[in-house]
């Protein structure tokens, strides 16, 4: 079996919005299922706190955790793409077992200060251009509580550093927030202006970002 790359870790500082949040919020348990937990109100003293972001290769025994997170991801994505629930009330993800069978697939879990915060699925081969040698972000998900803090960009940059070579990122044109996120993340990583192209495949319109990662962690 292909052994996934070593864990990636980085330190960052997150900017939190000032104000008070509801003290009863949903959080992710270790199994990737939402649970209720109490959080302290935000104050000016806690507006800037140190954060440890980890991008960890997911082991085969962690497949159920990824499956749970993929349900949250699919629910979010269903706003932009027609995805039907199965008879069991789940979206499902039939490609998930392949991430521990095929050497050119890499599943990662994201943790922020030790807590589950999302996942990344990477594979070799383009879904749009037909180029079988490029790296492709198959799926990318950060739970809502950790968005708009720069964490997603940090995670993407670490994955790109870990897997050097040609990359493609595809975004549905209806998903404007994702377009702006990826445009910023890629241009910051490459330190160059990015010129994506618009393509159509199977009746869907996509924006395709192509770039090179020359880094290796």
N, C-alpha and C positions, 0 to 999 in steps of 0.2 A: 504493500500500500504506500502511496506517495505520502511523505511526511510534510505537513504544512510548515510554512516559515515560522521562525521564532517570533515571540510576542513583540509588539511595537509599543513603546511607551513615550509619552511626552508630557511636559508640564506646561500649563497655560494659565492665564488669568481671565476669568469671565466677567463681563459687565452685566449686572443684574438690574432690572428696572426697579426704581424706588417705589415704595408704597406697601400696602398690606395685601396679602393673598388670603383666600379662604383657607382656614386651618385644616380642613378635611379635603385632601386631594388624592387622586389616584396615582399610585406608583407601581413600578414593575417589581414583581417578586423574582426570585432566582430561577423560576421556571418560565419566565417571560410572560406570566399572566398578571393582569392588573389586580392590585390589592389596594385597600384603603389604609393610609397612614397619615399621621399628623406631622405638619411642617410648621416651623416657627415663622412668624410674620417677618417680612423684609424691612430692614431699617437702613439708614445711611451708613451705619457701622458695618453692615454686612453686604454693602453694595459691590464691594470688590473682594473676592475671596479666592485663594489658590485652588486650582482644580487639576486633578490628575486624569488625563484621558488615556485609555488603553485600547489598542486595537489587537485583539487576541485571536489567533487561529482557533476555530471551533473544532473540537474533537467529535468523533462519530457519536459518542454517548450524549453529546449536547444537541443532537438533531431535534429532539422534542422542544428544546428552548427556541431554536431557530424557527421551527414550525409554528410555535405560538406567536413569535414576533412577526412572522410573515402574514398572519391573519390581520394584525393591526395595520401592516403595510398595505395589504390588499384592500382593506376597507378605505384607507386614505386614497389609494390609487383609483378606486372605483368611481371617484368624482370625475376623472378624466378619461377613463377607458371602461368599456363594457365588460364587467366581470360578474359572472353569476355565482351565487351560492350553491353548494352541493346539497343533496338531500339531507346530509347530516348537519347542515347549518354552518359549514365551514367553507372557505374559499379553496383551501388546499394549494399545494405547490408540487407538481409531479416531478420537477427536475431536482428537488432537494437531495435525494439519495445519491445523485451523480457527483455531488461535491466531495464525496469520500471514495469514489470509485475511479474518477478520471484525474490524471495528474495535472491537467491544465485548468482545473477549477479550484478556487480558493474561497472557503467560507470564513468570515471573521465576525466576532462579536465585539461590540463597542461597550466599554464600561467608563463611567465618569465617577471618580472617587469610589470605585469599587462596585457601583450600582449599574445594572444593565441599562443601556441607553439606546441600543439599536444594533444594526448589523450591516455588513457589506458582503455581497456575493460577486466574485470576479471570475471570469472565464476567458479562455483564449478563443478568438474568432468573432468576426463582426456579424451582427444581425442585419446590418443595412448595406454595407459596401461589398460584402462577400469576401473580404480579406481574412484569411484564416490564421494569420500570424499576429494580428493586433490583440492587445488586451481590451476587454470589454467590461464596463461596469454593468453587470446583469441586473442587480438590484441594490438599492442603497436606501437605508432608512434610519433616521434619528427620531426618537419619540418627541412629541410636541414640547414637552417640558424642557428639552435641551436645545431647542432650535433658536435661531437668531442670536446666538452667543459666540459664533465663530467655531464651534465644536465640529460641525459638519465639514468645514473646510480643512481643519486640522486633520481629521480622519482621512479625508480624501488625499491630502498631500502625503500622509504617511504610507498609504497603500500604493500610491504612484512611486514613491521613493523605493519601496520594497520590491516592486516589480518593474524594473526599467524596460524601456522599449517603446514601441508605438502603441498609442492608446486611442480609443474612441469612446465618447460619451454621447448617448442619444437621448433626446428629450422630445416628448410629444409637444407639438406647437400649441396645444390648448393649455399646457401646464406652464403658464408664464412665470410663476414663482420659482419653479425648478430651473427654468432657462436662466433667470438672473443669478440664481445661486451658482450654477455650473460655470457661467461666464466669468463671474468673479473668482471662483476657486481656481479655474484653469489659468486665467490671465495672471493671477498672483503667483501661481506655481511656476509658470514658464517665464514670467517677467517680460512677456510679449503681448502685443495686441492679438486677440483671437478673432478669426474670421470663419464662423461656422457656415455650413451650407444647409439648404433646405432640400429635403428629399421626400419622396412619397413611395410607400411600399404597402401593398395589400390594402389600399384604400385609406391608409393612415398617413398623415403628414408629420414629419419629424424634422428636428434641427439636429445636425450632426457636428459635434466638435471632434477635431482630430489634432493630436499633439504628440510630442515625444518626451519621455522621461529618461533622463540620462543619469539619474541618481540610483544608488543602491545602498540600502542600509546594511 
